C-alpha cells in the first residue's frame, strides 16, 4: 500500500482527472486525456499506474488517442496484490503492456465503436468489440460511459481492467 500511496501523491501533482462517471463530459473538452481523467475522481489507480509506467507525458501529447479507462473499482476487482505488484519498478514492462492495451490510436467515438469488431491497440494486440442489446463490450469489459471528450482524444469508461493476450 505504501507504493500506491506514494504513487498517488506523485500523480496528485500531475492530476489525471475524469470526474464522476455520471458527470457527462466532465468539462474536459479543453483538457488532455490525463487531466480529464484525474479530475473525474474515479481513476486514481489508473493515474498512479500511468505515472509508474512513464506514460503520462505520452497521453498528454497531441494524439489523438482513444482510451478505454478502467475505474478504481475495476482495478480493485483484480486479485489481491495485483496492483501493488504491477506498480513495482521491476514490473514496469508488464504494466506498460497492460496500460497500452487500453489505448487505441486515433479518436474512436461511440458511433464508430459500434461498427467495429476489433481494434489494434498501442500495445500492438487487438481488442474485441461487440454490442449486445445496446451495451458495448471491449473484450469482457462493459463501456459504462462513452465519449468523454478531451483535447487530444476521447475516453470510454470501462468496468474491468482488460489484459493483453500472453505471448
C-alpha positions in Angstrom: 0.0 0.0 0.0 2.9 2.3 0.6 3.8 2.1 -3.1 0.3 3.1 -4.0 0.1 6.0 -1.6 3.5 7.3 -2.8 2.4 7.0 -6.4 -0.9 8.7 -5.8 0.9 11.6 -4.2 3.1 11.8 -7.3 0.0 11.7 -9.5 -1.7 14.4 -7.5 0.8 16.8 -8.8 0.1 15.7 -12.3 -3.6 15.4 -11.8 -5.2 12.8 -14.0 -9.0 13.6 -13.8 -12.1 12.2 -15.3 -14.6 13.2 -12.5 -17.7 11.3 -11.6 -18.8 8.9 -14.3 -22.2 10.5 -14.3 -20.9 14.0 -14.9 -21.2 13.7 -18.6 -18.3 15.3 -20.4 -16.6 16.5 -17.3 -16.0 19.8 -18.9 -12.8 18.3 -20.3 -13.0 19.4 -23.9 -10.1 21.8 -23.2 -8.1 19.4 -21.1 -6.0 16.5 -22.3 -6.8 12.9 -21.5 -4.7 12.7 -18.4 -6.1 15.9 -16.8 -9.6 14.9 -17.8 -9.1 11.5 -16.1 -7.6 13.0 -12.9 -10.5 15.4 -12.4 -13.0 12.6 -12.6 -12.0 11.4 -9.2 -12.6 7.7 -10.0 -9.3 7.0 -11.8 -6.7 7.4 -9.1 -5.3 3.9 -9.7 -5.1 4.4 -13.4 -3.3 7.7 -12.8 -0.9 6.0 -10.5 -0.3 3.3 -13.0 0.3 5.8 -15.8 2.9 7.6 -13.7 4.6 4.3 -12.7 4.8 3.2 -16.4 6.0 6.6 -17.6 3.0 7.1 -19.9 1.7 10.4 -18.5 3.6 12.6 -21.0 2.6 10.4 -23.9 -1.1 10.7 -23.1 -0.7 14.4 -22.6 0.7 14.6 -26.1 -1.0 15.6 -29.3 -2.7 12.3 -30.0 -5.4 11.8 -30.9 -5.9 8.8 -28.6 -8.9 6.7 -27.6 -8.5 5.4 -24.0 -10.7 2.6 -22.5 -10.3 3.7 -18.9 -10.8 1.3 -16.1 -12.2 2.8 -12.9 -10.7 2.4 -9.4 -13.4 -0.2 -8.8 -12.2 -2.1 -11.9 -8.6 -2.2 -10.5 -9.9 -3.1 -7.0 -11.6 -6.2 -8.6 -8.2 -7.6 -9.7 -6.8 -10.4 -7.5 -5.4 -9.1 -4.2 -1.9 -7.8 -4.6 -2.0 -7.5 -8.4 -1.9 -3.7 -8.5 0.9 -3.4 -5.9 2.9 -6.0 -7.8 2.4 -4.2 -11.2 3.5 -0.9 -9.7 6.9 -2.3 -8.7 9.7 -0.8 -10.8 10.8 -4.3 -11.9 7.3 -4.9 -13.4 7.2 -1.7 -15.5 7.3 -3.5 -18.8 4.3 -5.7 -17.8 2.4 -2.6 -16.5 3.1 -0.7 -19.7 1.9 -3.6 -21.8 -1.4 -3.7 -19.9 -1.9 0.1 -20.0 -1.1 0.4 -23.7 -3.6 -2.4 -24.3 -6.3 0.1 -23.2 -5.3 2.8 -25.8 -6.2 2.9 -29.5 -4.5 5.4 -31.8 -6.9 7.9 -33.2 -10.2 9.3 -32.0 -12.8 6.5 -32.0 -16.2 7.7 -30.8 -19.0 5.5 -29.6 -20.8 5.8 -33.0 -17.6 4.4 -34.6 -17.0 1.7 -32.0 -20.4 0.1 -32.5 -19.5 -0.5 -36.2 -16.2 -2.3 -35.3 -15.5 -5.9 -34.4 -11.9 -5.2 -33.2 -9.3 -2.5 -33.0 -5.5 -2.6 -32.8 -4.2 -1.1 -29.6 -0.9 0.9 -29.0 0.3 -2.4 -27.4 0.1 -4.0 -30.8 -2.6 -6.6 -29.8 -6.2 -6.4 -30.9 -9.1 -5.8 -28.6 -12.5 -7.3 -29.5 -15.5 -5.0 -29.7 -19.1 -6.2 -29.6 -22.5 -4.7 -29.0 -25.2 -6.7 -27.2 -28.6 -5.1 -26.7 -27.1 -1.7 -26.9 -24.2 -2.5 -24.4 -20.8 -2.0 -25.9 -18.2 -4.6 -24.7 -14.4 -4.3 -25.0 -13.2 -7.8 -24.6 -15.1 -8.7 -21.4 -15.4 -5.2 -20.1 -18.5 -3.1 -20.3 -18.4 0.5 -21.5 -20.2 2.4 -18.8 -19.7 5.9 -20.0 -18.8 6.7 -23.6 -17.4 9.7 -25.5 -15.8 11.7 -22.6 -14.2 14.5 -24.6 -10.6 15.6 -24.2 -8.5 18.0 -26.2 -6.3 15.1 -27.5 -8.9 12.3 -27.9 -11.7 10.6 -26.2 -12.2 8.4 -23.2 -14.6 5.5 -22.8 -15.0 4.4 -19.2 -14.9 0.6 -18.7 -15.8 -1.6 -15.7 -12.8 -4.0 -15.9 -9.1 -4.0 -16.5 -8.6 -5.8 -19.8 -5.5 -7.9 -20.1 -3.5 -8.3 -23.3 -3.0 -11.8 -24.7 0.1 -13.5 -23.4 2.8 -14.1 -25.8 
